[in-house]
Amino acid sequence: MSSPPASSIPVPRLLLPLGAAVILSLTGDQTMYASLATQTEVVRISITAVGVMLGVNRLVRIPGNPLGGWLVDRFGRRRPFIAGVLLGAVSTALCGLAVGFWPLLLARALWGIAWTLINVTAMTMVMDITTPADRGRTAGLYQISVLMGLSIMAVGSGALVDTLGFRQTLFLGAGVTGVGLLIALLALPETAPALRRFPPEPVGRWSWRRVRDGLRRQITPPILISIILYALTNLAGNGVVMSTVGLLLRLRYGEVVPLGDRAIGVPTLAGLLLGIGPIMGIIAGPLAGWLSDRAGQRWRVMRWGLALGILGFALLSLDGAVAVIAAGVMVAAFADGILTPTTMAQTGDLSRRERQGVLMGLYAAGGDLGSAAGPFLAYALAYLLELKWVYVLCMVLYFLALLATWSVARERASSPREIPSL
């Protein structure tokens, strides 16, 4: 199937069906995150297995993302995306049917494969239809669809579980994902470059050396720094902050937090604070993307995000009141909202179009690796040291990243190189 030139596809023509399909595809996954810990008797697993079920999909994605990117480069965009949404519907239905550890583990692993195809393809499609003049803003708009899916589906699925039951909600989620599949089938355009979709592969014996040399040619130092920044953003934000806010409140206040003449439970307050994250991302993403497009210098906007991240973690490391903790969470979330679309756009700016899928797969793998490592690192260090030192470590990592972006930007300014042809 041939595709029109990327520039001929208006942004709404892509983002409306793409965003709708992405939002609807997250129904089953968010049902699992919101309710699995309270439904262990229904699915007949132990409470200790909950963490395995909620993490196995991410472990599958770490090696799967680059492979998914290769499939996107090889077979175009529509087919992998539609396959991912279809597999998402199937995996959600299987979660609703699963009884016991192994069936549920298989269903969650299938969801990991599904989200790999959905997310990597979606990011690549955004790169396809944009140029450095509008890529940041469009990446920020795509970020809105992901964050809306995470927040709306988490709240909605939790209420449905209380009303309908866990399995019934998952079956309904499979149907909702099916609606997303129908939208993609009917309205999603193909965005892959028509002339260079299948570049010839060099013939020769496969070896790790050839793979390594190929990656070295594709992943230049600026691209590598963009991927590392995205991994760091997920490690600190999705990993450390999301996994430790409840612990931070409990260590400082016990089981309830005094708020004036009233008191609020730690789980409730932690949930409210974490719910701020998607809102901050929805506000910050398009704004940061627009500024990075307007300034023509994404590294500068990234430095703003890193500086705000340092401030956010500094606030969290203080022995402050609830207002200080809330401010720290909000500032750190706003920083994440700045960094996510700008690192994504920067990776797209620097990549070759015929290998865009593979590079976006590597980019996504970096994010999943950071998200998976964050909670482990946070709790391991919190066990050995005070929790505030975990936040101090995040400050140091952000500061080092700030220095790296400043160094790369200065080097590229003194020795300008052309952006790969688009």
C-alpha positions in Angstrom: 0.0 0.0 0.0 1.5 3.3 -1.1 1.3 6.4 1.1 1.1 10.0 0.3 4.0 12.2 1.1 4.2 12.9 4.8 3.8 16.6 4.4 0.4 16.0 2.6 -1.1 14.4 5.7 -2.6 17.1 8.0 -1.7 16.6 11.7 -5.4 16.2 12.8 -5.9 13.6 10.0 -3.4 11.4 11.9 -3.7 12.4 15.5 -7.5 12.1 15.8 -7.8 8.4 14.9 -4.4 7.6 16.3 -5.1 9.3 19.7 -8.6 7.7 19.9 -7.2 4.2 19.2 -4.4 4.7 21.7 -6.7 5.9 24.5 -9.2 3.1 24.0 -6.4 0.5 23.8 -5.3 1.3 27.4 -8.6 0.2 29.0 -7.5 -3.3 30.0 -4.0 -2.3 31.1 -5.3 0.4 33.4 -8.0 -1.9 34.8 -5.2 -4.3 35.8 -3.1 -1.5 37.5 -6.1 0.0 39.3 -7.7 -3.2 40.6 -5.6 -6.3 40.3 -4.2 -6.0 43.9 -7.7 -6.2 45.2 -8.8 -9.0 43.0 -6.3 -11.7 43.8 -9.0 -14.2 44.9 -10.9 -13.7 41.7 -8.0 -14.6 39.5 -6.5 -17.0 42.0 -3.0 -15.6 42.4 -1.0 -14.6 45.5 -0.5 -11.0 46.5 3.2 -11.4 45.8 2.4 -12.3 42.2 0.7 -9.0 41.6 4.0 -7.2 41.0 5.0 -9.8 38.5 1.8 -9.4 36.5 2.0 -5.6 36.5 5.7 -5.7 35.5 6.0 -8.5 33.0 4.6 -6.5 30.1 7.3 -3.9 30.6 10.0 -6.6 30.7 8.7 -7.9 27.4 8.8 -4.4 25.9 12.5 -3.7 26.7 13.9 -6.2 24.1 10.7 -6.0 22.1 10.7 -2.3 21.2 13.6 -2.4 18.8 12.2 -5.5 17.1 8.9 -3.7 16.8 10.7 -0.7 15.3 12.3 -3.0 12.7 8.8 -4.4 11.8 7.5 -0.8 11.4 10.4 0.0 9.1 9.9 -3.2 7.1 6.1 -3.5 6.8 4.9 0.1 7.0 2.9 1.7 9.9 -0.8 0.8 9.6 -0.3 -3.0 9.7 1.8 -3.1 12.8 -0.4 -0.6 14.6 -3.6 -2.5 13.7 -2.0 -5.8 14.7 -1.0 -4.2 18.1 -4.6 -3.0 18.8 -6.0 -6.3 17.8 -3.6 -8.1 20.1 -4.4 -5.7 22.8 -8.1 -6.6 22.6 -7.2 -10.3 22.6 -4.9 -10.0 25.6 -7.5 -8.0 27.6 -10.1 -10.7 27.0 -7.6 -13.3 28.0 -6.9 -11.4 31.2 -10.7 -11.6 31.9 -10.7 -15.4 31.3 -7.4 -16.2 33.1 -7.4 -18.3 36.2 -4.1 -18.8 38.0 -0.6 -17.6 37.6 0.5 -18.9 34.2 -2.5 -18.0 32.1 -2.6 -14.5 33.5 1.2 -14.1 33.0 0.8 -15.1 29.3 -2.0 -12.6 28.8 0.0 -9.8 30.3 3.1 -10.7 28.2 0.8 -10.5 25.1 -0.2 -7.1 26.2 3.5 -6.1 26.4 3.9 -7.2 22.7 0.7 -5.3 21.8 1.8 -2.0 23.5 5.2 -2.3 21.8 3.5 -2.3 18.4 1.0 0.4 19.3 3.4 2.8 20.9 6.5 2.4 18.7 4.3 2.7 15.6 2.4 5.7 16.9 5.6 7.6 17.7 7.1 6.7 14.3 3.9 8.0 12.5 4.2 11.3 14.4 7.8 11.5 13.2 6.7 10.7 9.6 4.3 13.6 9.2 6.3 16.3 10.9 9.4 18.3 10.3 11.8 20.0 12.8 9.5 23.1 12.5 6.5 21.4 14.0 7.7 18.0 15.4 7.9 19.1 19.1 4.4 20.5 19.2 2.9 17.4 17.5 4.8 15.1 19.8 3.3 17.1 22.7 -0.2 16.6 21.3 0.4 12.9 21.0 1.6 12.8 24.6 -1.9 14.2 25.6 -3.6 11.1 24.1 -1.4 8.8 26.1 -1.8 10.7 29.4 -5.5 11.0 28.9 -5.7 7.3 28.3 -3.7 6.6 31.4 -5.8 8.9 33.6 -9.3 8.5 32.2 -9.2 4.7 31.9 -7.7 4.2 35.3 -10.5 6.2 37.0 -13.2 4.8 34.8 -12.1 1.2 35.1 -11.9 1.4 38.9 -15.5 2.6 39.1 -16.6 -0.1 36.7 -14.9 -2.9 38.7 -16.8 -1.7 41.7 -20.1 -1.7 39.7 -19.8 -4.7 37.3 -17.0 -6.8 38.7 -13.4 -7.4 37.6 -13.8 -9.9 34.8 -16.8 -8.2 33.4 -14.9 -4.9 33.2 -12.0 -6.6 31.4 -14.4 -8.1 28.8 -15.9 -4.6 28.4 -12.4 -3.3 28.0 -11.7 -5.8 25.2 -14.8 -4.5 23.5 -13.7 -0.9 24.0 -10.3 -1.7 22.5 -12.2 -3.3 19.6 -13.8 0.1 19.0 -10.3 1.5 18.8 -9.4 -1.2 16.3 -12.4 -0.2 14.2 -11.3 3.4 14.2 -7.8 2.5 13.1 -9.1 0.3 10.3 -11.4 3.0 9.0 -9.5 6.2 9.5 -5.8 5.7 10.2 -3.6 6.8 7.3 -0.4 5.1 6.2 2.5 7.5 6.8 5.5 5.4 5.8 7.7 6.9 3.1 6.5 5.4 -0.2 9.8 5.4 -2.0 12.2 4.1 0.7 10.0 1.9 2.9 12.0 -1.2 2.1 15.7 -0.3 1.8 17.9 -3.0 0.6 19.8 -5.0 3.3 23.4 -5.8 2.8 24.0 -9.5 2.1 26.4 -11.4 4.3 26.7 -13.6 7.3 24.9 -12.4 10.4 27.2 -11.5 13.4 27.1 -9.5 16.6 29.8 -7.4 15.1 27.7 -6.4 12.1 24.8 -5.5 14.5 27.1 -3.5 16.7 28.6 -1.6 13.7 25.1 -0.9 12.3 23.9 0.5 15.6 27.0 2.7 15.8 26.2 4.2 12.5 22.6 4.8 13.4 23.0 6.0 17.0 25.1 9.1 17.0 26.1 10.7 20.3 23.2 13.3 20.2 20.7 10.6 19.6 22.2 8.5 22.4 21.9 11.4 24.8 18.2 11.9 23.8 17.5 8.3 24.5 19.4 8.4 27.8 17.5 11.6 28.8 14.2 9.8 28.1 15.3 6.8 30.1 16.3 9.1 33.0 13.0 10.9 32.8 11.1 7.6 33.2 13.5 6.4 35.9 13.0 9.5 38.0 9.4 10.4 37.2 7.5 7.2 36.4 9.9 5.1 38.5 11.1 7.0 41.6 8.3 9.6 42.2 5.3 7.3 41.4 6.7 4.5 43.6 7.8 6.5 46.6 5.2 9.3 47.2 3.1 7.0 49.4 6.2 5.8 51.3 7.4 9.4 51.7 4.1 10.5 53.2 3.9 7.4 55.5 7.4 8.0 56.8 6.7 11.6 57.7 3.1 11.4 58.9 2.1 7.8 59.6 -1.2 6.5 58.3 -3.0 9.9 58.1 -1.9 13.4 57.1 -3.3 16.4 59.0 -4.7 19.1 56.7 -5.9 21.9 58.9 -8.8 20.7 61.0 -9.1 17.5 59.0 -7.0 14.4 58.3 -6.7 12.5 55.1 -5.4 8.9 54.6 -2.0 8.5 53.1 -3.3 6.3 50.2 -5.9 8.8 49.3 -3.5 11.8 49.4 -0.8 9.8 47.5 -3.4 9.0 44.8 -4.4 12.6 44.5 -0.8 13.8 44.2 0.0 11.1 41.5 -3.1 12.1 39.6 -1.6 15.6 39.2 1.2 14.1 37.0 -0.9 13.5 33.9 -2.4 17.0 34.2 1.0 18.5 34.4 2.1 16.5 31.4 -1.0 17.6 29.4 -0.2 21.3 30.1 3.6 21.1 29.7 3.9 18.8 26.7 2.4 20.9 23.9 3.9 24.1 25.4 7.4 22.7 25.6 7.1 21.2 22.1 5.9 24.5 20.6 8.7 26.4 22.3 11.3 23.9 21.1 10.0 24.3 17.6 9.9 28.0 17.8 13.3 28.4 19.3 14.8 25.9 16.9 16.9 24.6 19.8 15.5 21.6 21.6 18.5 21.2 23.8 17.7 24.5 25.5 14.1 23.4 26.3 15.5 20.1 27.6 17.8 22.1 29.9 14.7 24.0 31.2 13.1 20.7 32.0 16.1 19.3 33.7 16.5 22.4 35.8 12.8 22.1 36.9 13.4 18.5 37.7 16.3 19.4 39.9 14.0 21.9 41.7 11.3 19.3 42.1 13.6 16.7 43.6 15.1 19.3 45.9 11.7 20.1 47.3 11.0 16.4 47.8 14.3 15.9 49.7 13.4 18.6 52.2 11.7 17.7 55.5 8.9 20.0 54.5 5.2 20.3 55.0 2.6 18.6 52.8 2.5 21.7 50.6 6.2 21.4 49.9 5.8 17.7 49.0 2.9 18.5 46.7 4.9 21.3 45.1 7.8 18.9 44.5 5.6 16.3 42.9 4.0 18.9 40.6 7.3 20.5 39.6 8.9 17.1 38.9 5.8 16.1 36.8 5.9 19.3 34.9 9.6 18.7 34.1 8.7 15.2 32.8 6.1 16.8 30.6 8.7 19.1 29.1 11.3 16.4 28.6 9.2 13.6 27.0 8.0 15.4 23.8 11.3 17.3 23.3 13.5 14.1 23.6 11.1 12.4 21.3 11.2 15.2 18.7 15.0 15.5 19.0 15.4 11.8 18.3 13.2 12.1 15.2 15.1 15.2 14.0 18.4 13.4 14.1 17.3 10.0 12.6 17.2 8.8 9.1 13.7 8.3 7.9 14.2 4.8 6.5 15.4 3.7 10.0 13.0 5.8 12.1 11.1 2.8 13.4 14.2 1.1 14.8 15.4 4.3 16.5 12.0 5.0 18.0 12.0 1.4 19.2 15.3 2.0 20.9 14.0 5.2 22.3 10.9 3.4 23.8 13.1 0.7 25.2 15.2 3.3 27.0 12.0 4.6 28.6 10.8 1.2 29.6 14.2 0.3 31.1 14.1 3.5 33.2 10.5 2.9 34.4 11.4 -0.6 35.4 14.6 0.3 37.1 13.3 3.3 39.0 11.2 1.5 41.7 13.9 -1.1 42.3 16.6 1.5 42.6 14.4 3.7 44.9 13.5 1.0 47.3 17.0 -0.6 47.4 18.5 2.8 48.3 15.7 3.7 50.7 16.5 0.4 52.5 20.1 1.3 52.9 19.8 5.1 53.3 17.1 7.6 54.1 14.6 8.2 51.3 15.7 11.8 50.8 19.0 10.6 49.4 17.1 8.8 46.6 15.8 12.2 45.6 19.2 13.8 46.0 20.6 11.1 43.6 17.9 12.1 41.1 19.0 15.7 41.4 22.6 14.7 40.7 21.6 12.6 37.7 19.6 15.5 36.3 22.5 17.9 36.8 24.8 15.6 35.0 22.3 15.3 32.2 22.0 19.1 32.1 25.8 19.4 31.6 25.7 16.7 28.9 23.0 18.6 26.9 24.9 21.9 27.3 28.1 20.3 26.0 26.4 18.6 23.0 24.5 21.8 22.1 27.7 23.9 22.2 29.6 21.3 20.1 26.9 21.2 17.5 26.7 25.0 17.4 30.5 25.3 16.8 30.5 22.4 14.3 27.0 22.4 12.7 25.9 19.3 10.9 23.0 18.9 8.6 19.9 17.2 9.9 19.4 13.9 8.1 17.2 14.3 5.1 13.5 13.9 5.7 
